[in-house]
Amino acid sequence: MLNEKKKKGREELSMKIIGFLGSARVNGRCGKLLRRALEGAASKGAEVKRYDLIKCNIMYCRGCGKCFEHNPELTIGKCPLKDDMRSILEEYVQSDGYIFATPTHELFVTALMKTFLERKIALTSEEDPAEMPMARPDVRANFMKMASFIVTANAPEELESVMGNPCYEAIEAGLMFEEVVTQEKLFVGGMRTITDEAFSQKINNAYQLGINLVDAIEKARGTAVNLPT
Protein backbone atom coordinates (compact mmCIF):
# COMPACT_ATOMS: atom_id res chain seq x y z
CA MET A 1 0.00 0.00 0.00
CA LEU A 2 1.49 3.32 -1.07
CA ASN A 3 0.56 6.52 0.68
CA GLU A 4 1.33 9.61 -1.36
CA LYS A 5 0.17 12.90 0.19
CA LYS A 6 0.37 16.50 -0.86
CA LYS A 7 -0.10 18.97 1.98
CA LYS A 8 -0.27 22.71 2.35
CA GLY A 9 1.92 23.32 5.41
CA ARG A 10 0.47 21.06 8.08
CA GLU A 11 -3.05 21.38 6.77
CA GLU A 12 -4.36 18.61 4.52
CA LEU A 13 -6.06 19.67 1.32
CA SER A 14 -9.79 19.44 0.90
CA MET A 15 -9.87 16.81 -1.83
CA LYS A 16 -8.72 13.21 -1.59
CA ILE A 17 -8.37 10.75 -4.47
CA ILE A 18 -7.78 7.04 -3.86
CA GLY A 19 -6.39 4.64 -6.45
CA PHE A 20 -7.01 0.90 -6.38
CA LEU A 21 -4.69 -1.42 -8.31
CA GLY A 22 -6.10 -4.82 -9.27
CA SER A 23 -2.84 -6.14 -10.71
CA ALA A 24 -0.59 -8.55 -8.82
CA ARG A 25 2.37 -6.80 -10.43
CA VAL A 26 2.58 -3.55 -8.51
CA ASN A 27 5.34 -2.18 -10.74
CA GLY A 28 3.88 -3.49 -13.97
CA ARG A 29 2.43 -1.31 -16.68
CA CYS A 30 -1.02 -1.12 -15.13
CA GLY A 31 0.60 0.02 -11.88
CA LYS A 32 2.67 2.61 -13.73
CA LEU A 33 -0.45 4.01 -15.37
CA LEU A 34 -2.19 4.28 -12.01
CA ARG A 35 0.83 5.93 -10.43
CA ARG A 36 0.93 8.53 -13.19
CA ALA A 37 -2.80 9.18 -12.91
CA LEU A 38 -2.45 9.84 -9.19
CA GLU A 39 0.46 12.15 -9.92
CA GLY A 40 -1.82 14.07 -12.25
CA ALA A 41 -4.42 14.41 -9.50
CA ALA A 42 -1.73 15.48 -7.03
CA SER A 43 -0.51 18.15 -9.46
CA LYS A 44 -3.92 19.78 -9.08
CA GLY A 45 -3.58 19.93 -5.32
CA ALA A 46 -5.41 16.76 -4.32
CA GLU A 47 -4.22 14.41 -1.62
CA VAL A 48 -3.74 10.97 -3.15
CA LYS A 49 -3.38 7.46 -1.82
CA ARG A 50 -2.87 4.15 -3.58
CA TYR A 51 -3.98 0.70 -2.49
CA ASP A 52 -2.19 -2.22 -4.12
CA LEU A 53 -4.87 -4.83 -3.52
CA ILE A 54 -2.33 -7.67 -3.72
CA LYS A 55 -0.76 -6.29 -0.54
CA CYS A 56 -4.05 -5.93 1.33
CA ASN A 57 -5.64 -8.64 3.46
CA ILE A 58 -9.06 -8.86 1.81
CA MET A 59 -10.90 -12.14 2.33
CA TYR A 60 -13.53 -13.55 -0.01
CA CYS A 61 -17.10 -12.46 0.64
CA ARG A 62 -19.02 -15.35 2.21
CA GLY A 63 -22.38 -14.11 0.99
CA CYS A 64 -23.85 -14.30 4.50
CA GLY A 65 -25.65 -10.97 4.15
CA LYS A 66 -24.91 -9.83 7.69
CA CYS A 67 -23.30 -6.59 6.56
CA PHE A 68 -26.40 -5.31 4.76
CA GLU A 69 -29.17 -7.04 6.72
CA HIS A 70 -28.42 -5.34 10.05
CA ASN A 71 -27.59 -1.92 11.54
CA PRO A 72 -28.93 0.34 8.76
CA GLU A 73 -28.01 3.36 10.90
CA LEU A 74 -24.27 2.67 10.39
CA THR A 75 -22.25 4.09 7.52
CA ILE A 76 -20.53 0.72 6.98
CA GLY A 77 -22.21 -2.58 7.73
CA LYS A 78 -20.61 -4.97 10.19
CA CYS A 79 -18.83 -7.83 8.43
CA PRO A 80 -17.82 -10.91 10.47
CA LEU A 81 -14.58 -11.20 8.47
CA LYS A 82 -11.60 -9.63 10.23
CA ASP A 83 -9.27 -8.19 7.63
CA ASP A 84 -8.26 -4.85 6.08
CA MET A 85 -11.55 -4.17 4.35
CA ARG A 86 -13.23 -2.11 7.02
CA SER A 87 -10.35 0.35 7.32
CA ILE A 88 -10.23 0.63 3.51
CA LEU A 89 -13.96 1.35 3.35
CA GLU A 90 -13.68 3.94 6.10
CA GLU A 91 -11.17 5.82 3.97
CA TYR A 92 -13.20 5.14 0.84
CA VAL A 93 -16.33 6.89 2.12
CA GLN A 94 -14.28 9.87 3.30
CA SER A 95 -12.67 10.38 -0.11
CA ASP A 96 -13.86 12.52 -2.99
CA GLY A 97 -12.76 10.55 -6.03
CA TYR A 98 -11.45 7.20 -7.13
CA ILE A 99 -9.25 5.68 -9.82
CA PHE A 100 -9.72 1.95 -10.41
CA ALA A 101 -6.95 0.27 -12.43
CA THR A 102 -7.09 -3.37 -13.49
CA PRO A 103 -5.77 -5.67 -16.19
CA THR A 104 -8.30 -7.89 -17.93
CA HIS A 105 -8.25 -11.58 -17.02
CA GLU A 106 -10.59 -13.84 -18.97
CA LEU A 107 -12.57 -10.87 -20.33
CA PHE A 108 -13.14 -9.40 -16.87
CA VAL A 109 -11.49 -7.57 -13.98
CA THR A 110 -8.87 -9.52 -12.06
CA ALA A 111 -9.76 -11.72 -9.10
CA LEU A 112 -8.12 -9.14 -6.84
CA MET A 113 -10.38 -6.37 -8.08
CA LYS A 114 -13.47 -8.57 -8.11
CA THR A 115 -12.91 -9.61 -4.50
CA PHE A 116 -12.60 -5.97 -3.48
CA LEU A 117 -15.72 -4.96 -5.39
CA GLU A 118 -17.75 -7.75 -3.81
CA ARG A 119 -16.79 -6.66 -0.31
CA LYS A 120 -18.07 -3.15 -1.00
CA ILE A 121 -21.52 -4.62 -0.39
CA ALA A 122 -20.98 -3.51 3.22
CA LEU A 123 -21.76 0.02 2.02
CA THR A 124 -25.36 -1.03 1.37
CA SER A 125 -28.32 -1.83 3.58
CA GLU A 126 -31.51 -3.81 2.99
CA GLU A 127 -34.72 -2.03 3.92
CA ASP A 128 -36.93 -4.76 2.48
CA PRO A 129 -35.78 -8.40 2.00
CA ALA A 130 -37.79 -8.46 -1.23
CA GLU A 131 -35.84 -5.52 -2.62
CA MET A 132 -32.22 -5.07 -3.68
CA PRO A 133 -29.89 -3.60 -1.03
CA MET A 134 -29.26 0.11 -1.58
CA ALA A 135 -26.38 2.37 -0.61
CA ARG A 136 -26.53 3.54 2.98
CA PRO A 137 -27.62 7.19 3.38
CA ASP A 138 -24.18 8.40 4.52
CA VAL A 139 -22.57 6.66 1.55
CA ARG A 140 -24.68 8.28 -1.15
CA ALA A 141 -22.56 10.96 -2.78
CA ASN A 142 -25.39 12.91 -4.43
CA PHE A 143 -23.33 12.76 -7.65
CA MET A 144 -20.61 14.99 -6.16
CA LYS A 145 -17.97 12.25 -6.16
CA MET A 146 -16.42 10.83 -9.32
CA ALA A 147 -14.37 7.88 -10.51
CA SER A 148 -12.16 7.10 -13.49
CA PHE A 149 -11.02 3.72 -14.78
CA ILE A 150 -7.82 2.36 -16.29
CA VAL A 151 -8.10 -1.04 -17.95
CA THR A 152 -5.22 -2.83 -19.67
CA ALA A 153 -5.32 -5.85 -21.96
CA ASN A 154 -3.17 -7.87 -24.30
CA ALA A 155 -5.93 -7.67 -26.91
CA PRO A 156 -5.77 -4.79 -29.41
CA GLU A 157 -7.58 -1.56 -28.62
CA GLU A 158 -10.14 -2.30 -31.32
CA LEU A 159 -11.56 -4.88 -28.90
CA GLU A 160 -12.26 -2.41 -26.10
CA SER A 161 -15.98 -3.15 -26.29
CA VAL A 162 -15.23 -6.85 -25.65
CA MET A 163 -12.41 -6.52 -23.13
CA GLY A 164 -12.96 -3.16 -21.49
CA ASN A 165 -16.73 -2.78 -21.25
CA PRO A 166 -17.29 -5.77 -18.91
CA CYS A 167 -14.66 -4.30 -16.57
CA TYR A 168 -16.23 -0.86 -16.65
CA GLU A 169 -19.64 -2.34 -15.92
CA ALA A 170 -18.35 -4.39 -12.99
CA ILE A 171 -16.90 -1.30 -11.32
CA GLU A 172 -19.82 0.97 -12.19
CA ALA A 173 -22.40 -1.39 -10.70
CA GLY A 174 -21.58 -0.38 -7.13
CA LEU A 175 -20.83 3.24 -8.01
CA MET A 176 -24.32 3.63 -9.44
CA PHE A 177 -25.88 2.87 -6.05
CA GLU A 178 -23.33 5.09 -4.30
CA GLU A 179 -24.27 7.97 -6.64
CA VAL A 180 -20.67 8.27 -7.83
CA VAL A 181 -20.28 9.57 -11.39
CA THR A 182 -17.99 7.89 -13.94
CA GLN A 183 -15.68 10.60 -15.23
CA GLU A 184 -13.30 8.90 -17.68
CA LYS A 185 -12.22 5.52 -19.02
CA LEU A 186 -8.74 4.77 -20.33
CA PHE A 187 -8.29 1.47 -22.17
CA VAL A 188 -4.76 0.41 -23.06
CA GLY A 189 -4.63 -2.59 -25.39
CA GLY A 190 -1.81 -4.55 -26.98
CA MET A 191 0.16 -4.60 -23.76
CA ARG A 192 2.51 -7.39 -24.81
CA THR A 193 3.52 -5.66 -28.02
CA ILE A 194 3.08 -1.96 -27.27
CA THR A 195 6.11 0.15 -28.17
CA ASP A 196 7.85 2.37 -25.64
CA GLU A 197 6.72 5.41 -27.62
CA ALA A 198 3.08 4.30 -27.64
CA PHE A 199 3.14 3.43 -23.95
CA SER A 200 4.71 6.81 -23.16
CA GLN A 201 1.67 8.43 -24.76
CA LYS A 202 -0.63 6.29 -22.63
CA ILE A 203 1.32 7.40 -19.56
CA ASN A 204 0.62 10.99 -20.57
CA ASN A 205 -3.05 10.12 -21.04
CA ALA A 206 -3.14 8.65 -17.52
CA TYR A 207 -1.61 11.83 -16.09
CA GLN A 208 -4.28 13.88 -17.83
CA LEU A 209 -6.95 11.48 -16.54
CA GLY A 210 -5.91 12.36 -12.99
CA ILE A 211 -6.04 16.07 -13.76
CA ASN A 212 -9.44 15.71 -15.42
CA LEU A 213 -10.84 13.86 -12.41
CA VAL A 214 -9.93 16.65 -10.00
CA ASP A 215 -11.20 19.30 -12.42
CA ALA A 216 -14.54 17.51 -12.78
CA ILE A 217 -15.00 17.20 -9.01
CA GLU A 218 -14.12 20.88 -8.59
CA LYS A 219 -16.69 21.79 -11.24
CA ALA A 220 -19.37 19.69 -9.53
CA ARG A 221 -18.58 21.37 -6.21
CA GLY A 222 -18.20 24.81 -7.67
CA THR A 223 -14.89 25.14 -5.83
CA ALA A 224 -11.18 24.81 -6.57
CA VAL A 225 -8.48 23.00 -4.63
CA ASN A 226 -5.61 25.28 -3.64
CA LEU A 227 -2.21 24.13 -4.82
CA PRO A 228 0.40 23.67 -2.08
CA THR A 229 3.04 26.38 -1.89
N, C-alpha and C positions, 0 to 999 in steps of 0.2 A: 504494500500500500504506500503510495507516494503522496506526501502532503506538500503542496506548493502554494504558498500564500504571498499575496501582495498586501502590504499594509501602509497606511498613511500615518507616520509616527507610530504611536502605540495603539491607535484606533483602527479597528478593522473596517474595511469598506462595507458598503451597504448591499452589495450584490455578491452572491456566492454561486459558483458553477461547479458541479461535480461531474467527473468523467468516470465511466464504468467500462473496463476492458474485459471482453469475453474471450480473449485469446490466452492460451497457455504459454505463449511465447511473449513475455512482457517487453522484450526489446525487438520483437519482430516488426514487420512493416505496419501491421494494424496498430500496434503500440506506438510506433513513431508518428503515425497520423493523429492518434489521439493526443499524444504529447504536444504536437504542434498546434492542434485545435485549442487546447487549454492555454497554450502560450498566447494565442490570438485573443482569447477572452481576457487573459491577464493584462495584455497590452492596453485594453480598454478600461482597466482599473478594477476588474472583478477579482475577488478572491477565488482561487481554484484549488480543487483537490481531486486526486485520482485514486480510484480503487482498482487494483489488479485483482480480479475475482479469483484467480488461481491461488492467490496468497491469503484469501479470506476463508475462514471456517464457516461455510454455509452448507448446512445439511439439506438433504432432499425433503421436500414437503411430503408429509404423511397423508395429507388429504383428510385429516380428522375433523376439520371445520371449527375447531375450538377458537381460533383467532377471530373469526368473523361471526360466530354464533353468540358470543357473550360480550359483556362490557361495551355496549355501543357508545357510552359516554367517553371512552378513551380515544386518544388520537391514533394509537397503534394497538391492535388487538394482541392479547396475550397468547404467545405460542409456547407449547410445552418443550420445544427444542431449545437447548442451551448452546448457542453459538454466537457468531458475530452479527447476525442479521438484525437484531433489535437495535444495536448501536448504529448500524448503517442506516436503518430506516429513520432513526431519530434525526440523523444529519440530513437525510433525504428530504424530510418534510420541512426542514428549516432552510433549505436551499431554494434558489430562485430559478435555476436552469440546469439542464442535464445534457451530457453528450454520451451517447451509447455507441460503443465501437465493438464490432464483432466480425470475425471471419464467417463465411458460410461453410457449414458442414452438412452434407447430405441435403442440400437445398433449404437449409434453415439456419437459425442462430446456433451457436455452439451449445454444448451441454452446460458449460459454465454459465452462460448468459441465460439459458432457459431455466436453470435451477434458481437463479436470482430472481427472474421475473415471476416465477411461480410463488416464491416466498413473499412477494409484495402483496399477496392476498390479505395479509395482516392489516393493510391500510383500508380494508373494506369492512362493512358490517351488514348483517342480514336483519332487516326489519320484519320481513315476512318470509317464512321458510319456502313459500311457493314462488317467491320472486328471486331474481338474481341479486347477490350481494352488491351494494353500492359503496362508493368511496365515503369514508367517514367525514362528517361535516368539517372538521379542522384540517382535513387533507385536501378538500376541494379548493383548487387554486383560482377559481373564477376567471380562468383563461388569462391570468396574469403571469403564469410561469410558462416556460417554453423548453423544448428539447430538440436536439439535432442528432442525426444518426450518421455513423460511418460504417459501411459494410464493404468487406473485401472478399474477393473470390478469385479462383484460378480461371474461371470461365471468362470469356471476352465480355466487354462492356455492353455489347449488343444484347446480351442475355440478362440484363438487369431486371427485366420484368419477371423472369423465371427465378433468378437467384436472389435478387435484392428485395423484391416486393414481399415475399413471405416473411423475411426478417423484419422489414418495416412494420408489417401488420402485427407481428408478435409483440413488438415493443409498444406499438400504439394502442394495443388493446387495453392495457392498464391505464395508460395516459389519458385515454378518452374518459374513463370514469373519474380520474383525478382532475379533469378539466385543465390539462396541460396541453398546450398547443404545439404541434410539430412545426418547427421552423425551417429545417433544411435537411436534405438527404444527400450524402456523398457516397457514390458507389465507385469502387476502384476494382476493375476487373483485370484479368490477365496477369495475376500477381507472380506467376512463375516465370513469365517471359518479359515482364515490363522492363523497359530500359531505364537507366539511371536518370536520363533527361526527362522521360515521361513521369517517373515517380516523383522527381523534384517538383514538377508542376502540380502533382496531386498533393504534395506536402504544402505547397503554397495555397492550394484550394482549401486544405484543412485549416490553415491559419486564418484564412478569410472566413471560414465557417464559424470559428470561435468569435471573431469580431462581429459577424452578422448576428450571432445569437445574443450577445450583449446589447447590440443596437436595437434589436427587436424587442427585448424585454424593457429597455429604457423607453422605447416608443409607447409600449403598452402602458407603462407606468406614468408616462408624461414627465419623467425625470431623467437626469444624467448622472452617471457614476463619476466622481471626481478622481482624476488620475493622481497617484502618489507623487509627492515631490521628492 
